[in-house]
Amino acid sequence: MLHITTNYTLQMLCRTKCGTSRRNAAYEQKKKLSKLLALYLPYVVIGLVATNLGEAWRLAAGKELGDKIVSLMDTLPAAFSNPLPSLHLFDLFIGLCCGAGMRLAVYLKGKNAKKYRHGMEYGSARWSA
């Protein structure tokens, strides 16, 4: 009888531990997902807004670069009049490039900031007066 009770107790202990562990794993996964979403959401929004830039470029009249840029100023209000992103393939590509470019710029800025020592003099004090 003691042997059966011990096995039953061990089984119940294992079940509660495994159940808790599964809940904790699901919570950790949800926490990681929300952290990634918060980290990359601004770049997605920038990319979706930049699809309107692609639409303005596509709608601009002119075959040469100078004509297209001058005409782009006239088509920007028309492209941004619709707040929804454009789903044309070229526009989505422009949005992807803008979002990725912003992420790259922030990454490089953060990587370069590690060389700066906060609270310490930057450079050599040996040459000061």
TIFI-854823 format. One record per residue: residue in three letters; y, z, x of N, C-alpha, C, O, CB in turn. Coordinates in pm, whole numbers, plus 50000, padded with zeros to 5 digits. Last residue first. Glycine has a CB too. Layout:
! residues N
+---------+-------+-------+-------+-------+-------+-------+-------+-------+-------+-------+-------+-------+-------+-------+-------+
: residuo :   nyy :   nzz :   nxx :  cayy :  cazz :  caxx :   cyy :   czz :   cxx :   oyy :   ozz :   oxx :  cbyy :  cbzz :  cbxx :
+---------+-------+-------+-------+-------+-------+-------+-------+-------+-------+-------+-------+-------+-------+-------+-------+
:     Ala :     Y :     Z :     X :     Y :     Z :     X :     Y :     Z :     X :     Y :     Z :     X :     Y :     Z :     X :
...
+---------+-------+-------+-------+-------+-------+-------+-------+-------+-------+-------+-------+-------+-------+-------+-------+
! end
This chain:
! residues 129
+---------+-------+-------+-------+-------+-------+-------+-------+-------+-------+-------+-------+-------+-------+-------+-------+
: residuo :   nyy :   nzz :   nxx :  cayy :  cazz :  caxx :   cyy :   czz :   cxx :   oyy :   ozz :   oxx :  cbyy :  cbzz :  cbxx :
+---------+-------+-------+-------+-------+-------+-------+-------+-------+-------+-------+-------+-------+-------+-------+-------+
:     Ala : 57161 : 47851 : 54583 : 57263 : 47908 : 54671 : 57232 : 48050 : 54695 : 57306 : 48117 : 54767 : 57403 : 47893 : 54615 :
:     Ser : 56818 : 47728 : 54592 : 56940 : 47770 : 54523 : 57036 : 47838 : 54622 : 56995 : 47876 : 54732 : 56906 : 47867 : 54405 :
:     Trp : 56580 : 47661 : 54696 : 56693 : 47580 : 54736 : 56823 : 47620 : 54667 : 56925 : 47554 : 54683 : 56664 : 47437 : 54707 :
:     Arg : 56392 : 47826 : 54581 : 56415 : 47838 : 54724 : 56543 : 47765 : 54767 : 56606 : 47805 : 54864 : 56295 : 47784 : 54800 :
:     Ala : 56319 : 47783 : 54331 : 56439 : 47865 : 54349 : 56475 : 47879 : 54496 : 56577 : 47939 : 54530 : 56420 : 48003 : 54285 :
:     Ser : 56200 : 47484 : 54197 : 56195 : 47577 : 54309 : 56328 : 47652 : 54323 : 56435 : 47592 : 54325 : 56162 : 47502 : 54439 :
:     Gly : 56110 : 47457 : 53852 : 56153 : 47405 : 53981 : 56149 : 47514 : 54086 : 56098 : 47624 : 54061 : 56293 : 47346 : 53971 :
:     Tyr : 56199 : 47664 : 53606 : 56137 : 47535 : 53625 : 56193 : 47476 : 53754 : 56312 : 47449 : 53763 : 56162 : 47440 : 53504 :
:     Glu : 56122 : 48004 : 53568 : 56215 : 47903 : 53617 : 56139 : 47774 : 53646 : 56030 : 47774 : 53703 : 56288 : 47953 : 53744 :
:     Met : 55959 : 48098 : 53263 : 55969 : 48097 : 53408 : 56067 : 47987 : 53450 : 56091 : 47891 : 53376 : 55829 : 48074 : 53474 :
:     Gly : 55930 : 48072 : 52994 : 55977 : 48201 : 53044 : 55988 : 48207 : 53195 : 56024 : 48311 : 53250 : 55885 : 48307 : 52998 :
:     His : 55668 : 47838 : 53015 : 55765 : 47907 : 52930 : 55802 : 48042 : 52990 : 55714 : 48118 : 53032 : 55708 : 47926 : 52788 :
:     Arg : 55625 : 47573 : 53208 : 55594 : 47716 : 53209 : 55702 : 47790 : 53132 : 55815 : 47803 : 53179 : 55583 : 47771 : 53355 :
:     Tyr : 55490 : 47261 : 53130 : 55609 : 47344 : 53130 : 55570 : 47490 : 53121 : 55489 : 47528 : 53035 : 55703 : 47306 : 53013 :
:     Lys : 55255 : 47134 : 53095 : 55302 : 47147 : 53233 : 55426 : 47236 : 53243 : 55462 : 47281 : 53351 : 55333 : 47011 : 53291 :
:     Lys : 55213 : 47103 : 52828 : 55134 : 47206 : 52897 : 55183 : 47229 : 53040 : 55156 : 47334 : 53099 : 54986 : 47166 : 52900 :
:     Ala : 55351 : 46887 : 52737 : 55416 : 47017 : 52724 : 55339 : 47127 : 52796 : 55394 : 47234 : 52822 : 55432 : 47053 : 52578 :
:     Asn : 55182 : 46671 : 52752 : 55285 : 46682 : 52854 : 55350 : 46820 : 52852 : 55398 : 46867 : 52955 : 55391 : 46574 : 52833 :
:     Lys : 55034 : 46712 : 52523 : 54965 : 46713 : 52652 : 55065 : 46732 : 52766 : 55036 : 46800 : 52864 : 54886 : 46583 : 52671 :
:     Gly : 55226 : 46679 : 52325 : 55161 : 46809 : 52342 : 55090 : 46821 : 52476 : 55088 : 46929 : 52536 : 55062 : 46832 : 52231 :
:     Lys : 55285 : 46407 : 52363 : 55392 : 46507 : 52376 : 55332 : 46647 : 52398 : 55382 : 46724 : 52480 : 55483 : 46506 : 52251 :
:     Leu : 55037 : 46294 : 52305 : 55092 : 46281 : 52440 : 55205 : 46382 : 52464 : 55217 : 46435 : 52574 : 55144 : 46139 : 52463 :
:     Tyr : 55016 : 46366 : 52031 : 54915 : 46409 : 52129 : 54972 : 46404 : 52271 : 54956 : 46499 : 52348 : 54789 : 46320 : 52119 :
:     Val : 55235 : 46234 : 51921 : 55228 : 46380 : 51914 : 55128 : 46434 : 52015 : 55152 : 46538 : 52077 : 55191 : 46427 : 51772 :
:     Ala : 55159 : 45968 : 51974 : 55284 : 46021 : 52028 : 55283 : 46174 : 52028 : 55327 : 46236 : 52125 : 55403 : 45969 : 51948 :
:     Leu : 54920 : 45947 : 51828 : 54918 : 45931 : 51973 : 55043 : 45990 : 52037 : 55035 : 46055 : 52141 : 54905 : 45784 : 52010 :
:     Arg : 55023 : 45974 : 51570 : 54926 : 46073 : 51620 : 54919 : 46067 : 51772 : 54912 : 46171 : 51838 : 54785 : 46050 : 51559 :
:     Met : 55181 : 45744 : 51557 : 55243 : 45876 : 51546 : 55151 : 45985 : 51601 : 55196 : 46077 : 51669 : 55280 : 45907 : 51399 :
:     Gly : 54980 : 45549 : 51579 : 55085 : 45558 : 51681 : 55156 : 45693 : 51678 : 55188 : 45749 : 51782 : 55187 : 45447 : 51661 :
:     Ala : 54837 : 45591 : 51346 : 54771 : 45615 : 51474 : 54873 : 45628 : 51587 : 54855 : 45708 : 51679 : 54671 : 45502 : 51506 :
:     Gly : 55037 : 45515 : 51160 : 54979 : 45650 : 51157 : 54913 : 45686 : 51289 : 54930 : 45797 : 51339 : 54878 : 45661 : 51044 :
:     Cys : 55077 : 45245 : 51240 : 55189 : 45342 : 51243 : 55137 : 45485 : 51244 : 55187 : 45568 : 51319 : 55282 : 45320 : 51122 :
:     Cys : 54822 : 45133 : 51201 : 54883 : 45132 : 51334 : 54996 : 45234 : 51344 : 55009 : 45302 : 51446 : 54936 : 44991 : 51367 :
:     Leu : 54794 : 45170 : 50925 : 54699 : 45232 : 51017 : 54758 : 45240 : 51158 : 54745 : 45341 : 51225 : 54567 : 45155 : 51020 :
:     Gly : 55004 : 45008 : 50831 : 55004 : 45152 : 50805 : 54912 : 45227 : 50898 : 54946 : 45336 : 50946 : 54964 : 45178 : 50662 :
:     Ile : 54912 : 44758 : 50916 : 55040 : 44808 : 50967 : 55047 : 44960 : 50947 : 55091 : 45033 : 51036 : 55160 : 44738 : 50894 :
:     Phe : 54679 : 44745 : 50760 : 54668 : 44743 : 50906 : 54796 : 44797 : 50970 : 54789 : 44873 : 51066 : 54641 : 44600 : 50955 :
:     Leu : 54787 : 44739 : 50505 : 54704 : 44854 : 50544 : 54688 : 44861 : 50695 : 54683 : 44970 : 50752 : 54566 : 44845 : 50477 :
:     Asp : 54910 : 44490 : 50520 : 54992 : 44610 : 50502 : 54914 : 44736 : 50541 : 54969 : 44827 : 50603 : 55039 : 44622 : 50356 :
:     Phe : 54691 : 44319 : 50540 : 54790 : 44323 : 50648 : 54874 : 44451 : 50641 : 54903 : 44513 : 50743 : 54883 : 44200 : 50641 :
:     Leu : 54565 : 44369 : 50290 : 54497 : 44399 : 50416 : 54594 : 44409 : 50533 : 54581 : 44499 : 50616 : 54393 : 44292 : 50446 :
:     His : 54740 : 44544 : 50032 : 54712 : 44418 : 50101 : 54657 : 44451 : 50239 : 54697 : 44550 : 50300 : 54841 : 44329 : 50112 :
:     Leu : 54823 : 44764 : 49898 : 54681 : 44756 : 49932 : 54643 : 44622 : 49993 : 54524 : 44590 : 50002 : 54597 : 44782 : 49810 :
:     Ser : 55103 : 44974 : 49944 : 55053 : 44839 : 49923 : 54907 : 44833 : 49970 : 54874 : 44892 : 50072 : 55140 : 44734 : 49998 :
:     Pro : 55154 : 45290 : 49782 : 55131 : 45207 : 49900 : 55076 : 45070 : 49860 : 55010 : 45055 : 49757 : 55035 : 45277 : 49996 :
:     Leu : 55415 : 45357 : 49541 : 55273 : 45350 : 49578 : 55254 : 45261 : 49700 : 55330 : 45166 : 49719 : 55190 : 45297 : 49460 :
:     Pro : 55681 : 45327 : 49479 : 55643 : 45439 : 49567 : 55496 : 45436 : 49609 : 55458 : 45504 : 49704 : 55672 : 45570 : 49497 :
:     Asn : 55867 : 45041 : 49491 : 55740 : 45091 : 49438 : 55692 : 45205 : 49530 : 55666 : 45180 : 49647 : 55632 : 44976 : 49429 :
:     Ser : 56080 : 45005 : 49658 : 56108 : 45037 : 49518 : 55983 : 45088 : 49448 : 55993 : 45169 : 49355 : 56161 : 44914 : 49445 :
:     Phe : 56022 : 44919 : 49910 : 56018 : 45063 : 49887 : 56053 : 45102 : 49743 : 56055 : 45221 : 49711 : 56112 : 45132 : 49981 :
:     Ala : 56055 : 44643 : 49882 : 55924 : 44696 : 49920 : 55913 : 44846 : 49890 : 55807 : 44893 : 49849 : 55897 : 44670 : 50069 :
:     Ala : 56324 : 44622 : 49819 : 56224 : 44573 : 49723 : 56086 : 44630 : 49754 : 56010 : 44662 : 49663 : 56219 : 44419 : 49724 :
:     Pro : 56447 : 44724 : 50050 : 56461 : 44794 : 49921 : 56359 : 44750 : 49817 : 56312 : 44831 : 49737 : 56601 : 44772 : 49866 :
:     Leu : 56350 : 44522 : 50241 : 56312 : 44665 : 50250 : 56333 : 44739 : 50118 : 56243 : 44812 : 50077 : 56393 : 44734 : 50360 :
:     Thr : 56455 : 44267 : 50222 : 56331 : 44295 : 50149 : 56288 : 44441 : 50156 : 56197 : 44481 : 50083 : 56220 : 44208 : 50203 :
:     Asp : 56681 : 44264 : 50382 : 56696 : 44238 : 50239 : 56572 : 44274 : 50160 : 56583 : 44310 : 50042 : 56729 : 44092 : 50217 :
:     Met : 56578 : 44312 : 50632 : 56674 : 44408 : 50579 : 56695 : 44388 : 50429 : 56725 : 44483 : 50357 : 56806 : 44396 : 50652 :
:     Leu : 56430 : 44081 : 50677 : 56359 : 44207 : 50652 : 56453 : 44311 : 50591 : 56411 : 44390 : 50506 : 56298 : 44263 : 50783 :
:     Ser : 56601 : 43883 : 50751 : 56554 : 43882 : 50613 : 56482 : 44012 : 50576 : 56475 : 44050 : 50459 : 56461 : 43763 : 50590 :
:     Val : 56622 : 43952 : 51019 : 56742 : 43953 : 50935 : 56701 : 43959 : 50788 : 56762 : 44032 : 50710 : 56829 : 43827 : 50962 :
:     Ile : 56355 : 43911 : 51097 : 56416 : 44045 : 51109 : 56540 : 44055 : 51022 : 56561 : 44158 : 50956 : 56452 : 44075 : 51257 :
:     Lys : 56322 : 43638 : 51050 : 56236 : 43733 : 50978 : 56298 : 43874 : 50982 : 56294 : 43947 : 50883 : 56093 : 43735 : 51039 :
:     Asp : 56499 : 43524 : 51230 : 56519 : 43503 : 51086 : 56442 : 43607 : 51005 : 56491 : 43657 : 50903 : 56475 : 43362 : 51045 :
:     Gly : 56377 : 43609 : 51470 : 56515 : 43647 : 51436 : 56543 : 43634 : 51288 : 56603 : 43722 : 51227 : 56614 : 43563 : 51515 :
:     Leu : 56119 : 43484 : 51458 : 56134 : 43630 : 51464 : 56274 : 43675 : 51422 : 56287 : 43771 : 51346 : 56103 : 43680 : 51605 :
:     Glu : 56078 : 43216 : 51218 : 56102 : 43267 : 51352 : 56134 : 43417 : 51346 : 56171 : 43469 : 51240 : 56217 : 43190 : 51421 :
:     Lys : 56057 : 43182 : 50948 : 55940 : 43154 : 51031 : 55956 : 43210 : 51171 : 55858 : 43246 : 51236 : 55913 : 43005 : 51037 :
:     Gly : 56148 : 43340 : 50642 : 56178 : 43295 : 50777 : 56050 : 43277 : 50857 : 55951 : 43346 : 50836 : 56271 : 43393 : 50848 :
:     Ala : 56159 : 43633 : 50438 : 56162 : 43488 : 50453 : 56198 : 43452 : 50597 : 56269 : 43527 : 50665 : 56264 : 43424 : 50355 :
:     Ala : 55936 : 43902 : 50382 : 56059 : 43851 : 50445 : 56049 : 43701 : 50466 : 55945 : 43648 : 50506 : 56084 : 43922 : 50581 :
:     Leu : 55693 : 43993 : 50296 : 55779 : 43928 : 50197 : 55905 : 43867 : 50257 : 55974 : 43789 : 50190 : 55817 : 44027 : 50090 :
:     Arg : 55591 : 44111 : 50526 : 55518 : 44000 : 50466 : 55606 : 43922 : 50369 : 55595 : 43800 : 50359 : 55392 : 44051 : 50395 :
:     Trp : 55772 : 44318 : 50562 : 55760 : 44214 : 50666 : 55693 : 44089 : 50609 : 55732 : 43976 : 50639 : 55681 : 44267 : 50788 :
:     Ala : 55719 : 44468 : 50333 : 55853 : 44412 : 50353 : 55849 : 44300 : 50456 : 55916 : 44198 : 50440 : 55952 : 44522 : 50397 :
:     Glu : 55454 : 44543 : 50384 : 55484 : 44459 : 50268 : 55622 : 44394 : 50284 : 55639 : 44276 : 50250 : 55479 : 44543 : 50139 :
:     Gly : 55492 : 44705 : 50607 : 55412 : 44582 : 50619 : 55438 : 44487 : 50504 : 55443 : 44366 : 50522 : 55265 : 44616 : 50625 :
:     Leu : 55634 : 44907 : 50482 : 55697 : 44829 : 50589 : 55623 : 44697 : 50610 : 55684 : 44592 : 50630 : 55702 : 44910 : 50720 :
:     Asn : 55439 : 45005 : 50315 : 55554 : 44939 : 50254 : 55634 : 44861 : 50357 : 55696 : 44759 : 50324 : 55645 : 45043 : 50185 :
:     Thr : 55276 : 45130 : 50494 : 55225 : 45008 : 50431 : 55336 : 44933 : 50361 : 55330 : 44811 : 50347 : 55113 : 45041 : 50332 :
:     Ala : 55405 : 45361 : 50560 : 55428 : 45246 : 50648 : 55366 : 45118 : 50591 : 55402 : 45009 : 50634 : 55370 : 45273 : 50786 :
:     Val : 55301 : 45536 : 50377 : 55440 : 45495 : 50359 : 55468 : 45370 : 50443 : 55545 : 45283 : 50402 : 55538 : 45610 : 50399 :
:     Leu : 55048 : 45564 : 50490 : 55061 : 45507 : 50357 : 55204 : 45462 : 50327 : 55225 : 45362 : 50260 : 55015 : 45607 : 50252 :
:     Gly : 55111 : 45681 : 50738 : 55045 : 45552 : 50733 : 55058 : 45486 : 50598 : 55078 : 45364 : 50590 : 54899 : 45567 : 50767 :
:     Ile : 55217 : 45923 : 50650 : 55302 : 45831 : 50725 : 55242 : 45690 : 50723 : 55315 : 45592 : 50707 : 55320 : 45879 : 50872 :
:     Val : 54983 : 46030 : 50536 : 55099 : 46004 : 50452 : 55194 : 45905 : 50520 : 55246 : 45814 : 50456 : 55173 : 46136 : 50419 :
:     Val : 54827 : 46053 : 50765 : 54780 : 45969 : 50655 : 54898 : 45933 : 50565 : 54912 : 45818 : 50523 : 54668 : 46041 : 50573 :
:     Tyr : 54977 : 46237 : 50906 : 54958 : 46104 : 50963 : 54908 : 46006 : 50857 : 54944 : 45888 : 50860 : 54861 : 46110 : 51080 :
:     Pro : 54960 : 46469 : 50743 : 55090 : 46403 : 50767 : 55076 : 46261 : 50822 : 55156 : 46174 : 50787 : 55171 : 46486 : 50865 :
:     Leu : 54673 : 46523 : 50752 : 54738 : 46477 : 50631 : 54876 : 46414 : 50656 : 54906 : 46312 : 50594 : 54753 : 46591 : 50534 :
:     Tyr : 54558 : 46639 : 50977 : 54572 : 46493 : 50973 : 54643 : 46441 : 50849 : 54671 : 46321 : 50843 : 54438 : 46431 : 50983 :
:     Leu : 54565 : 46917 : 50934 : 54607 : 46862 : 51062 : 54639 : 46713 : 51052 : 54735 : 46666 : 51112 : 54498 : 46885 : 51166 :
:     Ala : 54463 : 46959 : 50683 : 54601 : 47001 : 50708 : 54654 : 46940 : 50838 : 54773 : 46914 : 50850 : 54611 : 47153 : 50715 :
:     Leu : 54204 : 46866 : 50731 : 54288 : 46799 : 50632 : 54435 : 46833 : 50655 : 54521 : 46746 : 50647 : 54245 : 46839 : 50491 :
:     Leu : 54112 : 47052 : 50916 : 54125 : 46912 : 50955 : 54216 : 46836 : 50859 : 54295 : 46752 : 50901 : 53988 : 46846 : 50961 :
:     Lys : 54116 : 47279 : 50749 : 54197 : 47277 : 50871 : 54218 : 47134 : 50920 : 54329 : 47098 : 50960 : 54130 : 47362 : 50981 :
:     Ser : 53932 : 47210 : 50554 : 54072 : 47230 : 50514 : 54164 : 47230 : 50636 : 54278 : 47185 : 50626 : 54087 : 47363 : 50437 :
:     Leu : 53701 : 47196 : 50714 : 53749 : 47077 : 50643 : 53895 : 47092 : 50603 : 53974 : 46998 : 50616 : 53663 : 47051 : 50519 :
:     Lys : 53676 : 47460 : 50798 : 53697 : 47355 : 50897 : 53755 : 47229 : 50832 : 53844 : 47165 : 50887 : 53566 : 47322 : 50969 :
:     Lys : 53631 : 47582 : 50548 : 53747 : 47622 : 50627 : 53779 : 47516 : 50733 : 53896 : 47485 : 50755 : 53722 : 47758 : 50694 :
:     Lys : 53390 : 47469 : 50477 : 53506 : 47445 : 50392 : 53635 : 47477 : 50468 : 53736 : 47408 : 50454 : 53498 : 47529 : 50263 :
:     Gln : 53231 : 47576 : 50680 : 53246 : 47432 : 50670 : 53368 : 47397 : 50586 : 53442 : 47304 : 50619 : 53120 : 47369 : 50610 :
:     Glu : 53252 : 47847 : 50620 : 53302 : 47799 : 50749 : 53324 : 47648 : 50745 : 53422 : 47598 : 50800 : 53204 : 47835 : 50862 :
:     Tyr : 53125 : 47848 : 50368 : 53264 : 47891 : 50381 : 53325 : 47839 : 50510 : 53439 : 47792 : 50510 : 53273 : 48045 : 50375 :
:     Ala : 52869 : 47770 : 50441 : 52945 : 47686 : 50348 : 53094 : 47721 : 50356 : 53179 : 47632 : 50351 : 52893 : 47703 : 50203 :
:     Ala : 52802 : 47986 : 50603 : 52806 : 47852 : 50661 : 52887 : 47758 : 50572 : 52965 : 47676 : 50621 : 52663 : 47797 : 50681 :
:     Asn : 52806 : 48194 : 50417 : 52902 : 48196 : 50528 : 52914 : 48058 : 50592 : 53024 : 48017 : 50631 : 52859 : 48299 : 50634 :
:     Arg : 52593 : 48114 : 50256 : 52727 : 48124 : 50199 : 52833 : 48123 : 50308 : 52937 : 48059 : 50294 : 52739 : 48251 : 50114 :
:     Arg : 52387 : 48132 : 50442 : 52419 : 48002 : 50381 : 52559 : 48003 : 50321 : 52634 : 47906 : 50333 : 52315 : 47967 : 50273 :
:     Ser : 52391 : 48404 : 50494 : 52418 : 48311 : 50602 : 52453 : 48173 : 50548 : 52539 : 48105 : 50603 : 52298 : 48303 : 50696 :
:     Thr : 52315 : 48505 : 50252 : 52448 : 48536 : 50302 : 52487 : 48437 : 50411 : 52602 : 48392 : 50419 : 52455 : 48682 : 50356 :
:     Gly : 52053 : 48408 : 50244 : 52149 : 48371 : 50140 : 52291 : 48395 : 50185 : 52379 : 48313 : 50160 : 52122 : 48450 : 50013 :
:     Cys : 51944 : 48534 : 50466 : 51952 : 48388 : 50463 : 52051 : 48342 : 50359 : 52126 : 48247 : 50382 : 51814 : 48327 : 50436 :
:     Lys : 51965 : 48803 : 50384 : 52032 : 48757 : 50505 : 52049 : 48605 : 50503 : 52156 : 48554 : 50536 : 51954 : 48801 : 50630 :
:     Thr : 51805 : 48806 : 50155 : 51947 : 48839 : 50144 : 52024 : 48792 : 50267 : 52137 : 48746 : 50254 : 51966 : 48989 : 50124 :
:     Arg : 51558 : 48729 : 50267 : 51619 : 48649 : 50162 : 51769 : 48679 : 50150 : 51850 : 48587 : 50136 : 51550 : 48676 : 50028 :
:     Cys : 51507 : 48937 : 50448 : 51524 : 48801 : 50498 : 51594 : 48715 : 50393 : 51680 : 48635 : 50428 : 51388 : 48740 : 50536 :
:     Leu : 51477 : 49148 : 50267 : 51581 : 49154 : 50368 : 51611 : 49014 : 50422 : 51727 : 48977 : 50438 : 51540 : 49247 : 50483 :
:     Met : 51251 : 49066 : 50128 : 51377 : 49081 : 50056 : 51495 : 49083 : 50154 : 51601 : 49026 : 50126 : 51375 : 49210 : 49972 :
:     Gln : 51061 : 49071 : 50337 : 51090 : 48946 : 50266 : 51225 : 48954 : 50194 : 51303 : 48860 : 50199 : 50977 : 48914 : 50166 :
:     Leu : 51066 : 49341 : 50404 : 51106 : 49241 : 50503 : 51141 : 49109 : 50437 : 51237 : 49042 : 50476 : 50996 : 49221 : 50606 :
:     Thr : 50967 : 49448 : 50163 : 51099 : 49487 : 50211 : 51151 : 49385 : 50313 : 51268 : 49346 : 50308 : 51096 : 49629 : 50274 :
:     Tyr : 50711 : 49336 : 50162 : 50802 : 49306 : 50054 : 50946 : 49337 : 50095 : 51038 : 49260 : 50066 : 50764 : 49385 : 49928 :
:     Asn : 50603 : 49453 : 50391 : 50619 : 49308 : 50385 : 50720 : 49268 : 50277 : 50803 : 49180 : 50298 : 50484 : 49240 : 50358 :
:     Thr : 50609 : 49721 : 50306 : 50684 : 49681 : 50424 : 50708 : 49531 : 50424 : 50818 : 49485 : 50452 : 50611 : 49723 : 50551 :
:     Thr : 50436 : 49711 : 50088 : 50574 : 49751 : 50067 : 50662 : 49707 : 50183 : 50774 : 49662 : 50164 : 50583 : 49903 : 50048 :
:     Ile : 50196 : 49645 : 50217 : 50252 : 49556 : 50115 : 50400 : 49587 : 50094 : 50481 : 49495 : 50082 : 50174 : 49568 : 49982 :
:     His : 50157 : 49872 : 50380 : 50169 : 49740 : 50440 : 50234 : 49641 : 50343 : 50319 : 49561 : 50383 : 50031 : 49689 : 50484 :
:     Leu : 50124 : 50073 : 50193 : 50239 : 50079 : 50283 : 50265 : 49942 : 50346 : 50380 : 49902 : 50362 : 50216 : 50184 : 50392 :
:     Met : 49881 : 50000 : 50082 : 50000 : 50000 : 50000 : 50126 : 50000 : 50087 : 50224 : 49932 : 50055 : 49999 : 50120 : 49906 :
+---------+-------+-------+-------+-------+-------+-------+-------+-------+-------+-------+-------+-------+-------+-------+-------+
! end
